[in-house]
Amino acid sequence: MALTKVHDRMVEGSVLNVVDFGAKGDGVNDDTAAIQAAVDAATVGTSSAIVYFPPSVISQYYKITAPIVCTKPVTIRGSGTLATTIIGVGFSSGQALIELDNAVSSAYFYRVEDLTLRSLDGVPDGIKVEDCSYSNFKDIWLYNLTNGIKITGTVCFTNCFERVHTYQISANAAWFTAYTGGGQHKFDGCTFSGDYGFVVATDSSLDGLNIINCNFEQCGTGELYIGGTVVGVSIVGCRTEGLDSGTEFLFNPVSGKTVGGISITGCNFSADGGAVVPIELGGAGGVVRGFSITGNHCGYVANPNFVVLNGDGESGLVAGNSTDYATTIVNVKRAGVIVFGNEYSTGGGGKNDEAWGLYKWKVADAAWTPNDASGAGLTFASSEGTYQVVGNTLYFWCSVSYPTTADASNSLIGGLPETLISSGFSGGLAGASISQTNATLTAVLPIASSTTIQLHKSYGVRATNADLSGKVITFFGQVRIA
């Protein structure tokens, strides 16, 4: 029988059963040595066999008291997450139940699948992935651990995590730390539940991060945090749920780090706390550039902004998103940030304000109410106005019915919805008319750095309130705005 084992382990793809190496799976015996022996046998020479865990004793588990260390490529395969459970007992902080830790600079084609990893005391991590590439992690439950998945090293790229689910994680469900190993990591159909769901630490740099159809659930501090460099981030079809405060997706690289090429689409944001911010960009001194936040939905009501820019979040697109509340989609206007086509459903729904580059863009005429700004305290018999903003230009129209007055103050109309630019502004001619006339208006001159308009009856001669007593004036114009 022993000779058969030796022969099998030398054949690529051979299956080595941990029970044949002495593992009991009864929750009483320590199976560490038996499992490690199976792993070592599976990686003799250049072969890469399968280490198989049959179902453990019903309601019991494979007990280990030290990490299972894999220094060469191997497949670790259970019989399903409900059939194969490995529990770590007596681990120290920083140790992981399974450690893929290469003796060389990098090794390819590891696999871990179809099992549950957990602990009794929450001290160890689940899986450490160090300098492993082209590897797959599939159908795994990680439960009652400090960190679920720890990814680190200098040569570690093109790894795929499918249906890896984390629960009761005290720190990070998925954690890139001290990582400079390349990139192209995919997380598909995973559940991230921890104090933080998904973290790229400030000491890490990678490219090509894809998070697809994942669930960020019941996190304590935040759902996703990127503090290091990531170039190329795609988050598609994900769901958040259960955060009580803070920010769900926080892209906040520290000084010297950059997050660029961000795409967030088809996601549904939900939270338990109304003050939660769905997406926040920048603030810690690093650089955030080139984001596309499109086609998402936010379902909680009280939050004031969908996207928050903090000074490092520049150049991007926020479009086609829907919310269950009327809000400012982006907290500030910013050069290079385009916002359009967003809609809310509260009170029958409506379009949110838009911003193209730096300036607001109104998709339809809005009303404004002209008022007396001359200081005379006049109350107009009637007044109405409409306006549009296109780029940095305000188009306005209004009609005002003056009361009977003998006041000699120069007329001044206030209430424009936007402030006019301040530097180098010299006024602008606009059309004007007056009914019930004994006088003629020839010019409408908006005043720089204000929301007021002068009325002139001839060049350089302003109309007084008395000139307009009992008259109805109508005027329009277009001006530059701040």
C-alpha positions as CSV (number, residue, x, y, z in Angstrom):
1,M,0.0,0.0,0.0
2,A,2.8,2.4,0.8
3,L,4.4,1.8,-2.5
4,T,1.2,2.6,-4.3
5,K,1.1,5.9,-2.5
6,V,4.6,6.8,-3.5
7,H,3.8,5.9,-7.1
8,D,0.5,8.0,-7.1
9,R,2.1,11.1,-5.7
10,M,4.5,11.2,-8.6
11,V,1.7,11.5,-11.1
12,E,0.3,14.9,-12.0
13,G,-3.3,15.1,-10.8
14,S,-3.1,12.1,-8.4
15,V,-5.5,12.3,-5.5
16,L,-4.1,11.9,-2.0
17,N,-6.7,11.4,0.7
18,V,-5.7,12.9,4.0
19,V,-7.3,10.0,5.8
20,D,-4.7,7.7,4.2
21,F,-2.1,9.9,6.0
22,G,-3.8,9.5,9.4
23,A,-6.3,12.4,9.5
24,K,-9.4,11.5,11.6
25,G,-11.8,14.5,11.0
26,D,-13.4,13.8,14.3
27,G,-12.8,17.2,16.1
28,V,-10.8,15.4,18.8
29,N,-7.5,14.2,17.3
30,D,-5.0,16.8,16.0
31,D,-4.9,16.3,12.2
32,T,-2.1,18.9,11.6
33,A,0.7,16.4,11.0
34,A,-1.4,14.1,8.8
35,I,-2.6,16.9,6.6
36,Q,0.8,18.5,6.3
37,A,2.3,15.1,5.3
38,A,-0.3,14.8,2.5
39,V,0.5,18.3,1.2
40,D,4.2,17.5,1.3
41,A,3.7,14.3,-0.6
42,A,1.5,16.0,-3.2
43,T,4.4,18.4,-4.1
44,V,7.3,15.9,-4.4
45,G,9.5,16.9,-7.3
46,T,7.6,18.8,-10.0
47,S,4.3,17.0,-9.5
48,S,1.2,18.7,-8.3
49,A,-1.3,16.3,-6.9
50,I,-4.7,16.8,-5.2
51,V,-5.0,16.7,-1.4
52,Y,-8.5,15.5,-0.8
53,F,-10.5,15.9,2.4
54,P,-13.5,13.5,2.5
55,P,-16.5,14.5,4.6
56,S,-15.5,14.9,8.3
57,V,-17.4,13.0,11.0
58,I,-20.9,14.3,11.1
59,S,-21.1,17.5,13.2
60,Q,-17.3,17.3,13.6
61,Y,-14.3,18.8,11.8
62,Y,-10.6,18.4,11.0
63,K,-8.7,19.9,13.9
64,I,-5.4,21.6,13.3
65,T,-3.1,23.4,15.7
66,A,-0.6,25.0,13.3
67,P,-0.8,26.4,9.8
68,I,-0.9,24.0,6.8
69,V,2.0,25.4,4.8
70,C,2.1,24.9,1.0
71,T,5.5,25.9,-0.5
72,K,4.8,24.4,-4.0
73,P,1.6,24.4,-6.2
74,V,-1.0,22.0,-4.9
75,T,-4.8,21.5,-5.0
76,I,-6.5,21.4,-1.7
77,R,-10.0,20.1,-2.2
78,G,-12.8,19.4,0.3
79,S,-16.1,17.6,-0.2
80,G,-18.2,20.8,0.0
81,T,-18.5,23.7,2.5
82,L,-21.0,21.8,4.6
83,A,-19.1,18.5,4.5
84,T,-15.5,19.5,5.1
85,T,-14.6,21.9,7.9
86,I,-11.1,22.6,9.1
87,I,-10.9,24.4,12.5
88,G,-7.8,26.0,13.9
89,V,-7.2,25.6,17.6
90,G,-4.5,27.4,19.6
91,F,-3.2,29.6,16.8
92,S,-1.2,32.8,17.3
93,S,-2.1,36.1,15.9
94,G,-0.8,36.5,12.3
95,Q,-0.9,32.8,11.5
96,A,-3.4,31.5,8.9
97,L,-5.0,28.1,8.7
98,I,-3.7,27.6,5.1
99,E,-0.5,29.4,4.1
100,L,0.5,29.4,0.5
101,D,4.0,30.6,1.1
102,N,6.5,29.9,-1.7
103,A,10.0,28.9,-1.2
104,V,10.8,30.4,-4.5
105,S,10.0,33.9,-5.9
106,S,6.6,32.7,-7.3
107,A,4.8,29.5,-8.1
108,Y,1.7,29.0,-10.3
109,F,-1.6,27.1,-10.3
110,Y,-2.6,26.6,-6.7
111,R,-6.2,25.6,-5.9
112,V,-8.2,25.7,-2.7
113,E,-11.9,24.7,-3.0
114,D,-15.0,23.1,-1.5
115,L,-14.4,23.5,2.2
116,T,-14.9,25.7,5.3
117,L,-12.1,27.2,7.3
118,R,-12.8,28.6,10.8
119,S,-11.5,28.9,14.3
120,L,-12.9,28.5,17.8
121,D,-11.4,31.8,19.2
122,G,-11.3,34.1,16.2
123,V,-7.5,34.6,16.4
124,P,-6.0,33.2,13.1
125,D,-6.5,34.3,9.5
126,G,-8.1,32.0,7.0
127,I,-5.8,31.9,3.9
128,K,-2.5,33.6,3.3
129,V,-1.7,34.0,-0.4
130,E,1.9,35.0,-0.8
131,D,3.8,35.0,-4.2
132,C,1.2,32.7,-5.8
133,S,0.0,33.4,-9.3
134,Y,-2.6,31.9,-11.8
135,S,-4.3,30.3,-8.8
136,N,-8.0,29.7,-8.0
137,F,-10.0,29.8,-4.8
138,K,-13.5,28.5,-5.1
139,D,-16.5,27.6,-3.0
140,I,-15.0,28.4,0.4
141,W,-16.5,29.6,3.7
142,L,-14.3,31.6,6.1
143,Y,-15.7,32.0,9.5
144,N,-14.8,33.4,12.9
145,L,-11.3,34.7,11.9
146,T,-9.3,37.9,12.2
147,N,-8.7,38.3,8.4
148,G,-10.4,36.1,5.9
149,I,-7.9,36.3,2.9
150,K,-4.5,37.9,3.3
151,I,-2.8,38.7,0.0
152,T,0.9,39.8,0.1
153,G,4.2,39.5,-1.6
154,T,6.2,40.8,-4.6
155,V,5.2,38.3,-7.3
156,C,1.6,37.5,-7.0
157,F,-0.8,38.0,-9.9
158,T,-3.7,36.7,-11.9
159,N,-5.6,35.0,-9.1
160,C,-9.3,34.3,-9.1
161,F,-11.6,34.0,-6.1
162,E,-15.1,32.6,-6.8
163,R,-17.9,32.2,-4.2
164,V,-15.6,32.8,-1.3
165,H,-17.8,33.9,1.6
166,T,-16.6,35.4,4.9
167,Y,-18.6,35.8,8.1
168,Q,-17.7,36.9,11.6
169,I,-14.4,38.4,10.6
170,S,-13.0,40.8,13.2
171,A,-10.7,42.8,10.8
172,N,-10.7,42.5,7.0
173,A,-12.6,40.0,4.9
174,A,-10.1,40.4,2.0
175,W,-6.9,42.3,2.6
176,F,-4.0,43.3,0.4
177,T,-1.1,44.2,2.6
178,A,2.6,44.8,1.9
179,Y,1.7,43.9,-1.6
180,T,3.6,44.9,-4.7
181,G,3.1,41.7,-6.7
182,G,1.5,42.9,-9.9
183,G,-2.2,42.6,-10.2
184,Q,-5.1,41.1,-12.2
185,H,-7.1,39.7,-9.3
186,K,-10.8,38.8,-9.7
187,F,-13.4,38.3,-7.0
188,D,-16.6,36.9,-8.3
189,G,-19.8,36.1,-6.4
190,C,-18.0,36.5,-3.0
191,T,-19.4,37.8,0.3
192,F,-17.3,40.3,2.3
193,S,-18.4,40.6,5.9
194,G,-15.9,42.0,8.5
195,D,-15.0,45.2,10.2
196,Y,-13.9,46.1,6.7
197,G,-15.1,44.1,3.8
198,F,-12.3,44.7,1.3
199,V,-9.1,46.5,1.9
200,V,-6.0,47.6,-0.1
201,A,-3.7,48.9,2.6
202,T,-1.6,52.0,2.2
203,D,1.6,50.0,1.8
204,S,0.3,48.2,-1.3
205,S,0.3,48.8,-5.0
206,L,-1.5,46.7,-7.7
207,D,-3.2,47.0,-11.1
208,G,-6.3,45.2,-12.4
209,L,-8.7,44.7,-9.6
210,N,-12.1,43.2,-10.6
211,I,-15.0,42.8,-8.1
212,I,-18.0,41.2,-9.7
213,N,-21.4,40.3,-8.3
214,C,-20.2,40.4,-4.8
215,N,-22.1,41.1,-1.6
216,F,-20.7,43.5,1.1
217,E,-22.7,42.6,4.1
218,Q,-22.9,43.8,7.8
219,C,-19.5,45.4,7.9
220,G,-18.6,47.4,11.0
221,T,-16.5,50.4,9.7
222,G,-16.6,50.2,5.9
223,E,-17.4,48.0,3.0
224,L,-14.4,48.8,0.8
225,Y,-11.3,50.9,1.5
226,I,-8.4,51.5,-0.9
227,G,-5.6,53.5,0.7
228,G,-2.8,52.3,-1.6
229,T,-2.2,52.4,-5.3
230,V,-4.7,50.6,-7.6
231,V,-4.7,51.3,-11.3
232,G,-7.8,49.8,-13.0
233,V,-10.6,49.1,-10.6
234,S,-13.9,47.5,-11.9
235,I,-16.8,47.0,-9.5
236,V,-19.8,45.5,-11.3
237,G,-23.2,44.3,-10.1
238,C,-22.4,44.3,-6.4
239,R,-24.6,44.9,-3.4
240,T,-24.0,46.6,0.0
241,E,-26.1,46.1,3.1
242,G,-26.0,46.7,6.8
243,L,-23.4,49.5,7.3
244,D,-24.6,51.8,10.2
245,S,-22.2,54.8,9.6
246,G,-19.2,55.9,7.6
247,T,-18.5,55.3,4.0
248,E,-19.4,52.2,1.9
249,F,-16.8,52.5,-0.9
250,L,-13.9,54.7,0.2
251,F,-11.2,55.4,-2.4
252,N,-8.7,57.4,-0.2
253,P,-5.1,56.9,-1.2
254,V,-2.4,58.4,1.0
255,S,0.2,60.8,-0.3
256,G,2.3,59.2,-3.0
257,K,-0.4,56.7,-3.9
258,T,-2.8,56.8,-6.9
259,V,-6.2,55.2,-7.6
260,G,-7.1,55.6,-11.3
261,G,-9.4,54.0,-13.8
262,I,-12.3,53.4,-11.5
263,S,-15.5,51.9,-12.9
264,I,-18.5,51.3,-10.6
265,T,-21.6,50.2,-12.4
266,G,-24.8,48.2,-11.8
267,C,-24.4,48.2,-8.0
268,N,-27.2,48.5,-5.4
269,F,-26.2,50.5,-2.3
270,S,-28.3,49.9,0.9
271,A,-27.4,50.6,4.5
272,D,-28.9,50.6,8.0
273,G,-27.8,54.2,8.7
274,G,-29.1,57.2,6.8
275,A,-25.9,59.1,7.2
276,V,-23.8,56.6,5.4
277,V,-22.0,57.9,2.3
278,P,-22.2,55.4,-0.7
279,I,-19.0,56.5,-2.5
280,E,-16.2,58.8,-1.3
281,L,-13.1,59.8,-3.3
282,G,-10.0,61.4,-1.9
283,G,-9.0,63.3,1.2
284,A,-5.8,61.7,2.4
285,G,-3.4,63.4,0.1
286,G,-3.1,60.9,-2.7
287,V,-4.5,61.1,-6.2
288,V,-7.8,59.9,-7.5
289,R,-8.2,60.2,-11.3
290,G,-10.5,58.9,-14.0
291,F,-13.7,57.4,-12.5
292,S,-16.9,56.3,-14.1
293,I,-19.8,55.8,-11.7
294,T,-22.8,54.9,-13.8
295,G,-26.0,52.9,-13.7
296,N,-26.1,52.3,-9.9
297,H,-29.0,52.6,-7.4
298,C,-28.9,53.9,-3.8
299,G,-31.8,52.8,-1.6
300,Y,-31.4,54.7,1.7
301,V,-33.1,58.0,2.2
302,A,-31.4,60.4,4.6
303,N,-27.9,60.6,3.1
304,P,-27.2,64.1,1.6
305,N,-24.8,63.0,-1.2
306,F,-24.4,59.9,-3.4
307,V,-20.7,60.7,-4.3
308,V,-18.4,62.8,-2.1
309,L,-15.3,64.5,-3.6
310,N,-12.7,65.5,-1.0
311,G,-10.1,67.4,-3.0
312,D,-8.3,64.4,-4.5
313,G,-11.2,63.1,-6.4
314,E,-10.9,64.7,-9.9
315,S,-11.8,64.0,-13.5
316,G,-14.7,61.6,-13.9
317,L,-18.2,60.8,-14.8
318,V,-21.3,60.3,-12.6
319,A,-24.3,59.4,-14.8
320,G,-27.4,57.4,-15.0
321,N,-27.7,56.6,-11.3
322,S,-31.0,56.5,-9.4
323,T,-31.7,57.1,-5.7
324,D,-34.7,56.8,-3.4
325,Y,-34.2,60.4,-2.2
326,A,-33.9,63.9,-3.6
327,T,-30.3,64.8,-3.0
328,T,-27.2,66.5,-4.5
329,I,-25.6,63.6,-6.4
330,V,-22.1,65.0,-6.0
331,N,-21.3,67.3,-3.1
332,V,-19.3,69.9,-5.1
333,K,-18.8,71.1,-8.6
334,R,-15.3,70.4,-9.9
335,A,-13.4,70.9,-13.1
336,G,-13.2,67.7,-15.0
337,V,-16.2,66.1,-13.3
338,I,-19.3,65.6,-15.4
339,V,-22.6,64.8,-13.7
340,F,-25.8,64.1,-15.7
341,G,-28.8,61.9,-16.2
342,N,-29.3,61.0,-12.5
343,E,-32.8,60.7,-11.0
344,Y,-34.6,60.2,-7.7
345,S,-37.9,58.6,-6.9
346,T,-39.0,60.5,-3.8
347,G,-42.3,62.4,-4.1
348,G,-43.0,61.2,-7.6
349,G,-39.4,61.5,-8.7
350,G,-37.4,64.0,-10.7
351,K,-34.0,64.8,-12.3
352,N,-31.1,65.7,-10.1
353,D,-29.1,68.9,-10.9
354,E,-26.3,68.3,-13.4
355,A,-22.8,69.6,-13.8
356,W,-20.7,69.6,-16.9
357,G,-17.0,70.1,-16.1
358,L,-17.4,72.9,-13.6
359,Y,-20.8,74.5,-14.1
360,K,-24.3,73.4,-13.6
361,W,-26.5,72.5,-16.5
362,K,-30.3,72.8,-16.3
363,V,-32.1,70.3,-18.4
364,A,-35.3,72.6,-18.4
365,D,-36.2,76.2,-17.6
366,A,-36.5,76.9,-14.0
367,A,-38.3,79.8,-12.3
368,W,-36.8,82.8,-10.5
369,T,-38.5,85.6,-8.7
370,P,-37.2,89.1,-9.3
371,N,-37.2,91.5,-6.3
372,D,-36.5,95.1,-5.6
373,A,-32.8,95.6,-4.7
374,S,-32.7,99.4,-4.8
375,G,-33.0,99.8,-1.0
376,A,-36.4,101.5,-1.3
377,G,-38.2,98.4,0.0
378,L,-40.7,98.3,-2.9
379,T,-43.1,95.4,-3.3
380,F,-43.7,94.6,-7.0
381,A,-47.4,94.2,-7.9
382,S,-46.3,91.1,-9.8
383,S,-43.0,89.5,-10.9
384,E,-41.9,86.3,-12.7
385,G,-38.9,85.0,-14.4
386,T,-37.3,81.9,-15.9
387,Y,-33.7,80.9,-16.6
388,Q,-31.3,78.3,-17.9
389,V,-27.7,77.7,-17.3
390,V,-25.6,76.2,-20.1
391,G,-22.0,75.8,-19.3
392,N,-20.8,79.1,-17.8
393,T,-23.6,81.1,-19.3
394,L,-26.9,82.2,-17.7
395,Y,-29.9,82.9,-19.9
396,F,-32.7,84.8,-18.1
397,W,-36.1,86.4,-18.7
398,C,-38.4,88.3,-16.4
399,S,-41.4,90.6,-16.2
400,V,-42.0,93.0,-13.3
401,S,-44.9,95.3,-12.5
402,Y,-43.7,98.3,-10.5
403,P,-46.0,99.9,-7.9
404,T,-46.8,103.5,-7.9
405,T,-43.9,105.3,-6.4
406,A,-42.1,108.7,-6.3
407,D,-38.9,107.2,-5.0
408,A,-35.8,108.6,-6.8
409,S,-33.5,105.8,-6.1
410,N,-31.9,104.1,-9.1
411,S,-33.8,101.0,-10.0
412,L,-32.1,97.7,-9.2
413,I,-33.6,94.2,-9.8
414,G,-32.3,91.4,-7.6
415,G,-32.9,87.7,-7.3
416,L,-30.9,86.2,-10.2
417,P,-30.3,82.5,-9.5
418,E,-26.6,82.6,-10.1
419,T,-23.7,84.9,-9.1
420,L,-22.1,86.7,-12.0
421,I,-18.3,86.5,-12.6
422,S,-16.2,89.1,-10.9
423,S,-12.9,89.6,-12.8
424,G,-12.9,91.6,-16.0
425,F,-16.7,91.8,-16.2
426,S,-18.0,94.9,-17.9
427,G,-21.7,94.2,-18.1
428,G,-23.7,93.1,-21.1
429,L,-26.5,94.6,-23.2
430,A,-29.7,92.7,-23.2
431,G,-33.2,93.2,-24.7
432,A,-35.7,95.2,-22.7
433,S,-39.2,96.7,-23.2
434,I,-41.6,98.7,-21.1
435,S,-45.4,99.1,-21.3
436,Q,-47.5,102.0,-20.2
437,T,-44.5,104.1,-21.2
438,N,-43.5,107.7,-21.0
439,A,-39.9,106.4,-21.0
440,T,-37.7,103.9,-22.8
441,L,-35.3,101.3,-21.4
442,T,-32.3,100.8,-23.6
443,A,-30.1,98.5,-21.6
444,V,-30.0,95.8,-18.9
445,L,-26.7,95.7,-17.2
446,P,-26.0,92.9,-14.7
447,I,-23.5,93.8,-12.0
448,A,-20.3,91.7,-11.5
449,S,-20.0,89.5,-8.4
450,S,-23.7,89.9,-7.7
451,T,-27.2,88.6,-8.5
452,T,-28.5,92.1,-9.4
453,I,-29.4,94.0,-12.6
454,Q,-29.3,97.7,-13.5
455,L,-31.9,99.2,-15.8
456,H,-30.8,102.1,-18.1
457,K,-33.1,104.5,-20.0
458,S,-30.3,105.8,-22.1
459,Y,-26.6,105.2,-22.4
460,G,-25.0,105.9,-19.0
461,V,-28.3,107.1,-17.5
462,R,-30.0,104.8,-15.1
463,A,-33.8,104.6,-14.7
464,T,-35.1,105.5,-11.2
465,N,-37.9,103.8,-9.4
466,A,-40.0,106.9,-10.1
467,D,-39.3,106.5,-13.9
468,L,-40.8,103.0,-13.7
469,S,-43.7,103.9,-11.4
470,G,-46.9,101.9,-12.3
471,K,-45.2,100.4,-15.3
472,V,-44.6,96.8,-16.5
473,I,-41.1,96.1,-17.7
474,T,-40.0,93.0,-19.5
475,F,-36.3,92.1,-20.2
476,F,-34.0,89.3,-21.0
477,G,-30.3,88.6,-21.4
478,Q,-27.4,86.3,-21.2
479,V,-24.3,86.7,-18.9
480,R,-21.3,84.8,-17.7
481,I,-21.6,83.3,-14.2
482,A,-19.1,82.5,-11.5
